[in-house]
Amino acid sequence: MQKLQTTQIVDLFLRIGLDAKTANNTVANNKVTANLTAVIKEAAVTGDGCSKAVGNLLYTVATKFPANALVHRPTLLEFIVSNKIKSPAQLEAAHAYLGRLGSENLQLNEFEEACGVGVEVSLEEIEYTVSMVFEEKRDAILEMRYRVNVGELFARIFATHPWADARFERTAADNEKPIKKKKEKKLSKEDVKVIAVQTPEEEVNPFTIFPGPEENTKVHTEILFSNRPVLRASNTKEMLKKHMEMTGGRVFTRFPPEPNGYLHIGHAKAMFINFGLAKERGGCCNLRYDDTNPDAEKKEYIDHIREIVQWMGWEPFKITYTSDYFHVLYELAVELIKKGHAYVDHQSAEEIKVSSENKRNSPWRDRPIEESLKLFNDMRMGLIEENKATLRMKQDMQSDNFNMYDLIAYRIKFTPHPRAGDEWCIYPSYDYAHCIVDSLENITHSLCTLEFETRRASYYWLLDALSRYQPYVWEYSRLNITNTVMSKRNWFTATGVSATAINTFIRGVGITRSDNSTIRLDRLEYHIREDLNKTAARQMVVLHPLKVVITNLDDKTVLNLDAKKWPDAQTDDASAIYKVPFTNVVYIERSDFRAKDSKDYYGLAPGKSKQSDGETVMEIRAEYNLSNNTKPKGVLHWVSQPSPGVDPLRVEVRLFDKLFVSENPAELEEYLTDLNPESKEVIPEAFGVSSLRDAAVGDKFQFERLGYFAVDLDSTQEKLVFNRTVTLRDSYSKGGNKE
């Protein structure tokens, strides 16, 4: 067909109902333009065009039709043009059916049933189902109101009527005029902020986006080459059948950290997605140490990773190491050479960099296969020096994807391996080993962060070249949190954050592919508070003690009062009560006293006080008034001498705050200049109630009116150290400062 001019193509797209913006944007994409032009021609609507509804379906076919079933595309288009398939839901079902069918013969009756052809859902049926779903969820709707997960309600409706028109007609209830309400008081900035922070995360299943293992015959990706036809990577039915026999149809995932450092909270998302998907589907998740670099791996990191995985609440199906497969990987590399897909190269790292930048082949790229086999064996036997040879995959140096520039498969390193010892002096690269081990372990879903998206082509090219089973690959965005950087080593354990809070936070954030998603710190803190509010016992600590002498209480009197560890604790539950001594000397927060009283101040004010320098209050003298029935306007927390003349328990308290002033310090040229000077405050001589004396490392508490705290590792028998986990209320402002 003669090549159409751009204006003619735009006009063609406009005639099928696309708006001008979409039409012009489509023309800018050569691949979509070619597909859509072909679809319009096959549908025979090049002349007068078609309705917008039909045109939208044609556009979807052009962009999403399964490449392994192109032989059936004309049939699908006939169904669309004749209005037998007329909704996105029907088209999605058609694509799924044809993707599974591939190029095999199409049975029209099965196809029509799978796509809901001829099924009509009346408005009355829709209204009835809607009313049933709303009645079933009435209590939740009334309780959560606008926070209810509407998507879940729609899902229940469409489960009953999958072919219903999503654009519901207006019902009688919709058409009723709204009742006029009194104008509500405008929310203050603080009210709005609190609502935004404290709205619970909706209970959704983030794993519904992933297909089942039995669906893995679709085209994974199209690999474009500079000098040969497109490769549409997919499993054959025989491959999938063999895979399903080995796995029993279960989901298999893996969490594959490199044991070259400590984990950070970003790894928590990777754990949640991989272990979480396997758990949700009744499958298995391996903990695989990607130990291909003998220079970096340490047992310390291996132990740390295992500890953190366990702390996060995950139990691996198996613990494996890439080094477990070194022999298999080597044999497959030999096979790759024999097939003409790999060669031994002698370029230096700098020469490879220059040739890649210029899309230039290596001078050794086309050396004889037998020569590469001999040299690769020499590499294996230690007969070639480091940096004098590598094994490279013969991919496409002229590709538009730099991850197809003949990536290195093996390099020489005369370094003993922590597990394999000195058996090897050549080691596989990540790009070579990662995908093969996924296949060897029968991984169904290979899930990784978005920076690996450009590696899809290389991943599937290699598995296709070796005729290996191909897992389903999906990328997600990294977990970035404002006002911090990804810290490692002790994670949040030192400050008392629980795995439950982190996992709940990640579930609420969802599994998004948005690469610029940075989550506000207060969103994480909300989940931390929610968890600690249920699990942390209440206690009292005074950070900056101010002595109060109760003049009308005998100095030998010691009253042991009952205090609740939790607000809703029953008084007859001894485990929920702790004893607080009360004598004639108590200590309050210095900030809870003013020399001059005011109407809006609920702390301790006028009375008698001692002043050592005429300005600083050293001691307050007050009376204990039992006859006063006036309801107090506020409360104070306090710590008393446990017995006359004996100071309360002395503890060290560390107040942690945001590490950086800016929300995204990574954007700054010198992020160290953005450090928050108030990110850590140490109070060495705070007073705590006596019941804290037996606290152990890791124990968590809510210090009344102060926040949530955990016992630090630095604690000794002589002195406890408490780290603040989070404040009682959100102190996060939009600009990154405390309000």
PyMOL commands that set and color helices and strands:
alter all, ss='L'
color gray80, all
select helices_A, chain A and resi 6-15+20-27+30-42+52-64+67-81+88-101+108-115+123-136+138-147+150-160+172-175+189-198+206-209+213-215+237-247+265-280+299-311+322-338+349-357+369-380+402-404+430-440+450-465+493-495+499-509+521-535+574-576+590-592+665-667+671-674+690-694
alter helices_A, ss='H'
color red, helices_A
select strands_A, chain A and resi 221-223+231-233+252-255+284-289+319-321+342-345+390-393+408-412+426-428+445-449+472-476+480-481+518-519+537-539+541-542+545-550+559-564+577-582+585-589+608-611+617-622+638-640+649-656+680-688+700-703+707-711+720-726
alter strands_A, ss='S'
color yellow, strands_A
deselect
rebuild
show_as cartoon
